[in-house]
């Protein structure tokens, strides 16, 4: 011991220092460490550098005061260590171009450098381990040179390993063992560093100090490493991201304003897309391969889980830092669009099996849904999605449409103010406009022409007791739009009305049709008064249309569809208005308007039958208005329809309908005097006409009698079917009545007493009629709004069922015959003919 004291510590050779006992190292630390650090700073030999660094770390670091490590060692040694590593890396990269199996000198040089680098990483690992072992809680400022230096070396190592194929020019196998050792040492060093950083404590009450800046630098340095190792090691990559998210959330109270959130979100989204594309490539390879490769499938599942992990990490991050992510909304928007553009049913999707589609959707895509939920209340995200100047490439138009529908599905559960922000158009500046969600849906839908025409199919909505079926894009959007209309806040109806009207007036036919479907649902779902209001608005718009234009056609179609959703009294009102128009300006109506009116009349007529007319006063009113309306356009009516009308009238008169119904019948049959009945229909129509006139001419009500005489005269003077006239005059009394009317004879002077009696009778009749009207009004009027028309089954539906049952029975009979005897030669031919007829009927149905 006396000899050790006699010899100055500064003069002891390095080889001897490495064999000193622990107590001697502790005692001589103050004198030896400055000498070693000086040698370390001034040495030009890499091997000597590493030797000195190892001696300091292994022999003297355990005896240093952990509170002064930064001042006494890290700040003095680590900058030189980083420079040493960078010099070795530069030399390694420069010399690697000359590597070959024939050049042993370069091969030896490169392997020596790699071995030295492995030793340097091991020495740094020793530093990190020492800090972890000696301190329970770490203040970053006391060791701040260590993390930054270690992270620089780790990143440089991983970059070199990643680029090794190109760096070593096809001779990688000559150094691959040492490169693998270098990667493992860097991997181990990073794990140890993350353990150290996990022990760091930061004072949440301190807003600004070096610790905050150091932690931010550490997180972003790890972010850079993530971008390097993304394709090298899945587990390591995921663990690094897990650590970044964990530290960001752990220290968010002090570092949230310092973090570069956009960089973190961008890197995470890039890794999500990279992993997702890798997953799709594996799925596509398995689909194209005939044999199932278990190794490929395991890798597919592993990559799919990595995708899910990344999205969950994104969810955690956005949840905590959402107010600071305004400049990341475009990236998040693009992430959603890019993912769905590569996944079925997108036209640009990879070709993968149905099973793998379901696996990806169930494991990965479902995690995107809560992300949209988080962003739903964030106005910068609204602005990005609803940007009035948003221009997307073709492959992203369909995903944008899907996103809008997802948002629409989520909005009803949000407060009114959030719904209003999404559904109200806003001009934020001269250059920035946010369109309403309704307008965005229609505009996006219009851009999906390819998906609509193909058409693509999406997952349908499950109904009670029904199997889920795939639906077209049109059906998908229509159903979800109508669902939204039924559940959003009532204050948003003005915005909806504007969007629906603009879409109906669109030059794009399919967009206009979607808006009409949604409008019809709104009218059907809302009150009868709302439906009537819509009909009035559309009618005014039709009136204001300047001549022939596609907008007029679209509005006319909408009006015709809305009419059938109106309550019966309001349909009577509308028919009255149509009748008044025809009375005043029938010649001024153009062909589109006339066609629309006739289509409405024909469709209404198809819903009428004798039972309805006799049993429902409002149906009687509709019937009474519809007949004169049809009479205005009798020259353009289909003879089939005329035959149906007169047949129903004949049956109705046998049941003694009210007088106003009889008068309406007269209006129609009198107009038939101008119509030439085709030969094929004369046998059916003419006998019915004669029966109608004969019945009404015999009516005892003087008002009906007078109108019948006028109608019969008008018919008789105009008809080409003179043979029917005598058939209407079935009795002498009727003949005399008609002759007297024509000759203006048969009138007798009425005495005063007779006049009084007649007035009394008329008053009684009018009073009875008014009483009936009052009863009906009391029956139909209440505080409840009008009920809209119920859906009606076709009057011929029972006949269809009966006919199909008969056909089915005939086929069963043939089947029974085939079981007991051979089929005749002609049977197959007849069956083929039947099949052709069935195919033809199918075309009519479709």
ZAMARGU-4260 file (C-alpha; in steps of 0.2 Angstrom, whole numbers, plus 5000, padded with zeros to 4 digits):
<rodrens>
0) 5000/5000/5000 | 5014/5011/5004 | 5021/5008/4987 | 5004/5013/4979 | 5005/5029/4988
5) 5023/5032/4983 | 5019/5031/4965 | 5009/5045/4958 | 4991/5039/4952 | 4993/5050/4937
10) 5008/5039/4932 | 5000/5022/4933 | 4998/5013/4916 | 4981/5010/4910 | 4984/4991/4911
15) 4987/4992/4929 | 4972/5003/4933 | 4961/4990/4926 | 4967/4978/4939 | 4965/4990/4954
20) 4954/4984/4968 | 4937/4993/4972 | 4943/5001/4988 | 4958/5009/4979 | 4948/5015/4965
25) 4936/5024/4977 | 4951/5032/4986 | 4961/5037/4971 | 4945/5043/4961 | 4949/5062/4964
30) 4966/5061/4957 | 4964/5048/4944 | 4948/5054/4935 | 4955/5070/4929 | 4970/5062/4921
35) 4959/5049/4913 | 4947/5062/4906 | 4962/5072/4900 | 4969/5057/4891 | 4952/5053/4884
40) 4951/5070/4877 | 4968/5071/4869 | 4970/5053/4862 | 4969/5050/4844 | 4969/5031/4845
45) 4951/5023/4844 | 4957/5008/4854 | 4964/5018/4867 | 4949/5029/4868 | 4938/5013/4871
50) 4950/5007/4884 | 4950/5023/4894 | 4931/5024/4893 | 4929/5006/4899 | 4941/5009/4914
55) 4931/5024/4919 | 4914/5016/4917 | 4919/4999/4925 | 4931/5005/4938 | 4927/5022/4944
60) 4909/5026/4939 | 4902/5016/4954 | 4911/5028/4966 | 4906/5044/4959 | 4893/5055/4967
65) 4876/5052/4958 | 4871/5070/4960 | 4887/5077/4952 | 4888/5064/4938 | 4884/5077/4924
70) 4898/5089/4930 | 4911/5077/4934 | 4909/5064/4920 | 4895/5065/4907 | 4897/5082/4901
75) 4916/5080/4899 | 4917/5063/4891 | 4901/5060/4881 | 4903/5074/4868 | 4920/5066/4864
80) 4912/5049/4864 | 4899/5054/4851 | 4912/5062/4840 | 4922/5046/4841 | 4907/5036/4836
85) 4903/5047/4822 | 4921/5046/4816 | 4921/5027/4816 | 4904/5027/4807 | 4911/5039/4793
90) 4927/5028/4791 | 4916/5012/4791 | 4904/5019/4777 | 4919/5025/4767 | 4929/5009/4768
95) 4914/4998/4765 | 4913/5002/4746 | 4930/4993/4744 | 4925/4977/4754 | 4927/4961/4745
100) 4932/4943/4749 | 4949/4946/4740 | 4953/4962/4750 | 4958/4955/4767 | 4965/4971/4773
105) 4949/4981/4771 | 4939/4966/4778 | 4950/4966/4793 | 4949/4985/4795 | 4930/4985/4794
110) 4928/4971/4807 | 4940/4980/4819 | 4929/4996/4818 | 4913/4986/4820 | 4920/4977/4836
115) 4926/4994/4843 | 4909/5001/4840 | 4901/4986/4849 | 4912/4990/4864 | 4908/5008/4864
120) 4889/5004/4865 | 4893/4992/4879 | 4901/5006/4888 | 4887/5017/4886 | 4875/5003/4892
125) 4886/5002/4908 | 4883/5021/4911 | 4864/5019/4909 | 4863/5004/4920 | 4873/5013/4934
130) 4861/5027/4934 | 4846/5015/4935 | 4854/5005/4949 | 4859/5019/4960 | 4844/5031/4959
135) 4826/5027/4963 | 4820/5043/4955 | 4829/5053/4942 | 4830/5072/4938 | 4834/5073/4920
140) 4844/5089/4922 | 4857/5079/4933 | 4861/5067/4918 | 4855/5077/4903 | 4871/5073/4892
145) 4868/5055/4894 | 4851/5052/4885 | 4855/5064/4871 | 4872/5056/4867 | 4865/5038/4869
150) 4850/5042/4857 | 4862/5050/4844 | 4872/5034/4844 | 4857/5022/4844 | 4849/5031/4829
155) 4866/5031/4819 | 4868/5013/4822 | 4850/5008/4817 | 4852/5019/4801 | 4868/5010/4796
160) 4860/4993/4799 | 4845/4997/4789 | 4856/5003/4774 | 4868/4989/4776 | 4863/4980/4760
165) 4867/4996/4749 | 4882/5001/4760 | 4892/4984/4758 | 4888/4982/4740 | 4883/4964/4740
170) 4897/4958/4752 | 4886/4960/4768 | 4890/4942/4773 | 4908/4946/4776 | 4903/4957/4791
175) 4885/4952/4795 | 4889/4943/4811 | 4897/4959/4818 | 4882/4970/4811 | 4870/4959/4820
180) 4880/4960/4836 | 4880/4979/4834 | 4861/4980/4831 | 4858/4969/4847 | 4869/4980/4857
185) 4860/4996/4851 | 4843/4987/4855 | 4849/4983/4872 | 4855/5000/4875 | 4839/5008/4870
190) 4829/4996/4881 | 4840/5001/4896 | 4838/5020/4892 | 4819/5018/4891 | 4820/5010/4908
195) 4830/5025/4914 | 4819/5038/4907 | 4804/5029/4915 | 4811/5034/4931 | 4812/5052/4928
200) 4802/5064/4939 | 4796/5081/4933 | 4789/5094/4944 | 4771/5098/4937 | 4772/5115/4946
205) 4787/5121/4936 | 4782/5128/4919 | 4799/5131/4912 | 4816/5123/4915 | 4829/5113/4907
210) 4821/5097/4912 | 4806/5101/4901 | 4816/5105/4886 | 4827/5089/4889 | 4812/5078/4890
215) 4805/5085/4874 | 4821/5082/4865 | 4821/5064/4871 | 4803/5061/4865 | 4807/5068/4848
220) 4824/5059/4846 | 4814/5042/4850 | 4802/5048/4836 | 4816/5049/4824 | 4822/5032/4829
225) 4804/5025/4826 | 4805/5031/4808 | 4821/5021/4806 | 4816/5005/4813 | 4798/5004/4806
230) 4803/4990/4794 | 4816/4981/4804 | 4808/4974/4820 | 4789/4975/4823 | 4790/4972/4842
235) 4804/4984/4845 | 4795/4997/4834 | 4779/4995/4844 | 4788/4996/4861 | 4796/5012/4856
240) 4780/5020/4851 | 4772/5013/4867 | 4786/5022/4877 | 4784/5038/4867 | 4765/5039/4870
245) 4767/5034/4888 | 4780/5047/4892 | 4770/5060/4883 | 4755/5057/4893 | 4764/5055/4909
250) 4772/5072/4908 | 4759/5081/4898 | 4755/5094/4911 | 4772/5101/4909 | 4777/5097/4891
255) 4761/5098/4881 | 4764/5115/4875 | 4782/5111/4870 | 4779/5095/4861 | 4778/5095/4842
260) 4762/5087/4841 | 4761/5088/4822 | 4777/5078/4820 | 4771/5064/4832 | 4754/5063/4824
265) 4761/5063/4806 | 4774/5049/4811 | 4761/5038/4819 | 4749/5040/4804 | 4763/5035/4792
270) 4767/5020/4802 | 4748/5015/4802 | 4748/5017/4783 | 4764/5007/4781 | 4758/4993/4792
275) 4741/4993/4784 | 4748/4992/4766 | 4760/4977/4772 | 4745/4969/4779 | 4735/4971/4763
280) 4750/4964/4753 | 4751/4949/4763 | 4732/4946/4761 | 4734/4948/4743 | 4748/4936/4741
285) 4738/4923/4751 | 4723/4926/4740 | 4733/4923/4724 | 4742/4908/4731 | 4733/4891/4729
290) 4741/4883/4745 | 4738/4891/4762 | 4755/4895/4770 | 4754/4895/4789 | 4770/4906/4790
295) 4762/4920/4779 | 4746/4919/4789 | 4755/4921/4805 | 4764/4936/4798 | 4747/4943/4792
300) 4740/4941/4809 | 4755/4949/4817 | 4755/4964/4806 | 4736/4966/4808 | 4738/4967/4827
305) 4752/4980/4824 | 4740/4990/4814 | 4727/4989/4828 | 4741/4994/4841 | 4746/5010/4831
310) 4728/5016/4830 | 4725/5013/4848 | 4740/5023/4852 | 4734/5037/4841 | 4717/5036/4850
315) 4726/5038/4867 | 4736/5053/4860 | 4722/5062/4852 | 4711/5060/4867 | 4724/5069/4879
320) 4730/5082/4867 | 4715/5086/4855 | 4715/5105/4859 | 4733/5106/4852 | 4730/5096/4836
325) 4722/5109/4825 | 4736/5108/4812 | 4735/5089/4812 | 4717/5087/4807 | 4721/5086/4788
330) 4733/5072/4792 | 4720/5062/4802 | 4707/5066/4788 | 4719/5059/4775 | 4723/5044/4786
335) 4704/5039/4786 | 4703/5041/4767 | 4719/5032/4762 | 4714/5017/4773 | 4697/5015/4765
340) 4703/5019/4748 | 4713/5003/4749 | 4700/4992/4756 | 4685/4984/4748 | 4673/4989/4741
345) 4683/5003/4735 | 4687/5002/4716 | 4705/5005/4720 | 4706/4991/4734 | 4718/4976/4734
350) 4710/4960/4729 | 4709/4950/4745 | 4697/4936/4751 | 4681/4938/4760 | 4688/4930/4775
355) 4703/4942/4776 | 4692/4957/4773 | 4681/4952/4788 | 4697/4949/4799 | 4704/4966/4794
360) 4688/4975/4797 | 4684/4966/4814 | 4702/4969/4820 | 4708/4985/4813 | 4695/4996/4804
365) 4683/4996/4820 | 4697/5005/4829 | 4695/5020/4817 | 4677/5023/4823 | 4681/5029/4840
370) 4694/5041/4832 | 4680/5049/4822 | 4670/5051/4838 | 4684/5060/4847 | 4686/5072/4833
375) 4668/5075/4830 | 4667/5090/4842 | 4684/5098/4836 | 4680/5113/4825 | 4697/5112/4815
380) 4692/5094/4810 | 4675/5100/4804 | 4683/5113/4794 | 4695/5101/4785 | 4681/5088/4781
385) 4668/5101/4776 | 4681/5113/4767 | 4671/5122/4753 | 4687/5121/4742 | 4691/5103/4746
390) 4698/5094/4731 | 4701/5075/4732 | 4708/5063/4719 | 4697/5050/4712 | 4702/5036/4724
395) 4698/5047/4739 | 4680/5052/4734 | 4671/5036/4739 | 4680/5036/4756 | 4675/5054/4759
400) 4657/5049/4756 | 4659/5035/4768 | 4666/5047/4781 | 4652/5059/4780 | 4639/5045/4782
405) 4649/5039/4798 | 4649/5057/4805 | 4630/5059/4801 | 4627/5042/4810 | 4636/5049/4826
410) 4628/5067/4826 | 4611/5063/4834 | 4619/5058/4850 | 4629/5075/4851 | 4622/5091/4858
415) 4612/5103/4848 | 4627/5115/4846 | 4638/5102/4839 | 4625/5096/4827 | 4622/5114/4821
420) 4641/5117/4818 | 4641/5102/4806 | 4625/5106/4798 | 4626/5125/4795 | 4636/5133/4782
425) 4649/5145/4788 | 4661/5158/4779 | 4676/5160/4791 | 4685/5172/4779 | 4685/5177/4761
430) 4695/5162/4756 | 4688/5149/4768 | 4671/5142/4768 | 4663/5127/4777 | 4649/5119/4769
435) 4635/5111/4778 | 4636/5092/4781 | 4620/5090/4770 | 4628/5099/4755 | 4644/5089/4757
440) 4635/5072/4757 | 4626/5077/4741 | 4642/5084/4733 | 4652/5069/4738 | 4639/5057/4732
445) 4639/5065/4715 | 4657/5061/4714 | 4655/5043/4716 | 4648/5039/4698 | 4659/5024/4696
450) 4654/5016/4712 | 4636/5019/4709 | 4635/5013/4691 | 4645/4997/4695 | 4637/4996/4708
455) 4648/4992/4723 | 4639/4984/4738 | 4642/4988/4757 | 4637/4979/4773 | 4618/4981/4776
460) 4609/4985/4792 | 4602/4971/4802 | 4583/4971/4804 | 4573/4961/4817 | 4570/4943/4811
465) 4579/4947/4794 | 4596/4941/4787 | 4609/4955/4784 | 4611/4958/4766 | 4623/4968/4756
470) 4616/4985/4749 | 4621/4996/4735 | 4630/5013/4739 | 4614/5022/4734 | 4604/5012/4746
475) 4617/5014/4760 | 4617/5032/4758 | 4598/5034/4757 | 4595/5024/4772 | 4607/5033/4783
480) 4602/5050/4777 | 4584/5046/4781 | 4589/5039/4798 | 4598/5055/4801 | 4583/5066/4796
485) 4572/5056/4808 | 4584/5059/4823 | 4593/5076/4821 | 4588/5092/4830 | 4572/5101/4823
490) 4581/5117/4823 | 4591/5111/4808 | 4577/5108/4796 | 4580/5125/4787 | 4597/5119/4782
495) 4590/5102/4777 | 4577/5110/4766 | 4590/5121/4757 | 4601/5106/4754 | 4587/5095/4748
500) 4580/5108/4736 | 4597/5112/4729 | 4600/5093/4726 | 4583/5091/4718 | 4587/5105/4706
505) 4604/5097/4702 | 4608/5093/4684 | 4615/5076/4690 | 4600/5064/4689 | 4605/5052/4702
510) 4609/5066/4715 | 4592/5073/4711 | 4584/5056/4714 | 4593/5054/4731 | 4586/5071/4736
515) 4569/5066/4731 | 4569/5050/4740 | 4575/5059/4756 | 4562/5072/4754 | 4548/5059/4752
520) 4554/5051/4768 | 4554/5068/4777 | 4536/5071/4771 | 4531/5053/4776 | 4540/5054/4792
525) 4534/5072/4797 | 4516/5079/4800 | 4503/5080/4787 | 4504/5099/4788 | 4523/5098/4784
530) 4519/5087/4769 | 4506/5100/4763 | 4518/5114/4765 | 4531/5105/4755 | 4518/5102/4741
535) 4514/5120/4741 | 4532/5126/4740 | 4536/5114/4726 | 4520/5119/4717 | 4525/5138/4718
540) 4543/5133/4712 | 4535/5124/4697 | 4525/5139/4693 | 4540/5150/4693 | 4551/5139/4682
545) 4555/5149/4666 | 4549/5137/4652 | 4556/5120/4648 | 4571/5115/4659 | 4578/5100/4668
550) 4573/5109/4685 | 4555/5109/4680 | 4555/5090/4676 | 4564/5086/4693 | 4551/5097/4702
555) 4536/5089/4693 | 4542/5072/4698 | 4544/5077/4716 | 4527/5085/4716 | 4519/5069/4710
560) 4528/5059/4723 | 4524/5070/4737 | 4505/5071/4733 | 4502/5053/4738 | 4509/5056/4755
565) 4496/5070/4759 | 4482/5068/4771 | 4465/5064/4762 | 4457/5082/4766 | 4473/5090/4760
570) 4473/5079/4744 | 4455/5085/4741 | 4461/5103/4743 | 4475/5100/4730 | 4463/5092/4718
575) 4452/5107/4719 | 4467/5118/4715 | 4471/5107/4700 | 4453/5108/4694 | 4453/5127/4696
580) 4469/5128/4686 | 4462/5117/4672 | 4445/5127/4672 | 4454/5143/4670 | 4470/5140/4660
585) 4469/5122/4653 | 4475/5128/4636 | 4490/5137/4644 | 4497/5121/4652 | 4512/5114/4643
590) 4515/5095/4639 | 4525/5092/4655 | 4512/5099/4666 | 4498/5090/4658 | 4507/5074/4659
595) 4511/5077/4677 | 4492/5080/4681 | 4487/5065/4671 | 4499/5054/4680 | 4493/5060/4697
600) 4475/5056/4691 | 4479/5039/4685 | 4488/5034/4700 | 4475/5040/4711 | 4462/5031/4701
605) 4471/5015/4704 | 4468/5016/4722 | 4449/5018/4721 | 4436/5005/4722 | 4417/5004/4726
610) 4419/5000/4744 | 4431/5015/4747 | 4420/5027/4738 | 4404/5022/4747 | 4412/5020/4764
615) 4423/5035/4766 | 4417/5053/4764 | 4434/5060/4760 | 4437/5047/4747 | 4420/5052/4739
620) 4426/5070/4739 | 4442/5064/4730 | 4432/5054/4718 | 4420/5069/4714 | 4435/5080/4710
625) 4445/5067/4701 | 4431/5064/4688 | 4430/5081/4681 | 4449/5082/4681 | 4450/5067/4670
630) 4436/5074/4659 | 4448/5089/4655 | 4460/5077/4647 | 4448/5064/4640 | 4456/5065/4623
635) 4472/5059/4629 | 4466/5046/4641 | 4470/5027/4638 | 4454/5018/4633 | 4458/5005/4647
640) 4457/5019/4660 | 4440/5025/4653 | 4433/5007/4653 | 4438/5006/4672 | 4430/5023/4676
645) 4413/5019/4668 | 4413/5002/4675 | 4416/5009/4693 | 4403/5022/4690 | 4390/5009/4685
650) 4393/4999/4700 | 4393/5014/4711 | 4376/5021/4705 | 4368/5004/4710 | 4372/5008/4728
655) 4363/5026/4727 | 4378/5037/4731 | 4376/5055/4737 | 4371/5068/4725 | 4388/5076/4723
660) 4395/5060/4718 | 4381/5058/4704 | 4385/5076/4698 | 4403/5072/4697 | 4399/5056/4687
665) 4389/5067/4675 | 4404/5079/4672 | 4414/5064/4666 | 4402/5055/4655 | 4396/5071/4647
670) 4415/5074/4641 | 4415/5057/4633 | 4404/5064/4619 | 4420/5071/4612 | 4429/5055/4613
675) 4429/5041/4599 | 4429/5024/4608 | 4440/5012/4599 | 4431/4996/4591 | 4439/4985/4604
680) 4432/4994/4619 | 4415/4998/4612 | 4406/4982/4618 | 4412/4986/4636 | 4411/5005/4637
685) 4395/5009/4627 | 4383/4998/4638 | 4390/5005/4654 | 4387/5023/4647 | 4369/5019/4642
690) 4366/5012/4660 | 4373/5027/4668 | 4363/5039/4658 | 4347/5029/4660 | 4350/5028/4679
695) 4353/5046/4682 | 4339/5052/4670 | 4327/5042/4681 | 4333/5050/4697 | 4319/5059/4707
700) 4331/5073/4714 | 4327/5088/4703 | 4345/5095/4704 | 4352/5078/4698 | 4338/5077/4685
705) 4342/5094/4678 | 4361/5091/4677 | 4358/5074/4669 | 4347/5082/4655 | 4361/5095/4652
710) 4375/5082/4652 | 4365/5070/4641 | 4361/5083/4628 | 4379/5088/4628 | 4384/5070/4625
715) 4371/5066/4612 | 4376/5082/4602 | 4394/5078/4602 | 4396/5059/4601 | 4400/5048/4585
720) 4391/5034/4593 | 4373/5039/4589 | 4367/5021/4592 | 4369/5023/4611 | 4357/5038/4612
725) 4341/5028/4611 | 4348/5015/4623 | 4348/5028/4636 | 4330/5032/4635 | 4322/5016/4642
730) 4305/5022/4647 | 4292/5033/4639 | 4293/5044/4654 | 4312/5047/4651 | 4309/5050/4633
735) 4296/5063/4636 | 4307/5071/4649 | 4321/5073/4637 | 4310/5079/4623 | 4302/5092/4634
740) 4319/5098/4639 | 4325/5099/4621 | 4309/5108/4616 | 4309/5119/4631 | 4291/5114/4634
745) 4282/5105/4648 | 4284/5119/4660 | 4269/5124/4670 | 4265/5140/4680 | 4269/5137/4699
750) 4256/5143/4711 | 4261/5152/4727 | 4257/5138/4738 | 4266/5125/4727 | 4281/5137/4727
755) 4281/5138/4747 | 4279/5119/4748 | 4294/5117/4736 | 4305/5129/4746 | 4301/5120/4762
760) 4306/5103/4754 | 4322/5111/4747 | 4326/5118/4764 | 4323/5101/4773 | 4335/5093/4760
765) 4348/5107/4762 | 4347/5105/4781 | 4349/5087/4781 | 4364/5088/4770 | 4372/5102/4781
770) 4369/5090/4796 | 4378/5076/4788 | 4392/5088/4783 | 4393/5094/4802 | 4394/5076/4808
775) 4408/5071/4796 | 4418/5087/4800 | 4416/5083/4819 | 4422/5065/4815 | 4437/5070/4806
780) 4443/5086/4815 | 4452/5085/4831 | 4467/5092/4840 | 4477/5078/4832 | 4486/5082/4815
785) 4479/5074/4800 | 4485/5056/4797 | 4494/5054/4781 | 4488/5041/4768 | 4492/5023/4774
790) 4501/5012/4762 | 4488/5003/4751 | 4489/4986/4744 | 4486/4984/4725 | 4467/4980/4722
795) 4473/4966/4711 | 4485/4958/4724 | 4472/4944/4729 | 4470/4940/4710 | 4489/4939/4709
800) 4490/4927/4723 | 4476/4916/4717 | 4484/4915/4699 | 4501/4910/4706 | 4493/4897/4718
805) 4484/4890/4703 | 4500/4889/4693 | 4509/4881/4707 | 4496/4868/4709 | 4497/4864/4690
810) 4516/4861/4692 | 4513/4850/4707 | 4501/4840/4697 | 4514/4837/4683 | 4527/4832/4696
815) 4515/4819/4702 | 4511/4812/4685 | 4530/4811/4681 | 4532/4799/4697 | 4519/4787/4690
820) 4522/4787/4671 | 4535/4792/4658 | 4534/4809/4651 | 4527/4811/4633 | 4539/4818/4620
825) 4531/4835/4619 | 4532/4839/4637 | 4550/4845/4637 | 4546/4858/4623 | 4531/4864/4632
830) 4540/4866/4648 | 4554/4876/4639 | 4540/4887/4632 | 4533/4890/4649 | 4550/4895/4655
835) 4552/4908/4642 | 4535/4915/4647 | 4541/4916/4665 | 4557/4925/4660 | 4546/4937/4650
840) 4535/4940/4665 | 4550/4943/4676 | 4556/4957/4664 | 4539/4965/4666 | 4540/4964/4685
845) 4558/4971/4685
</rodrens>
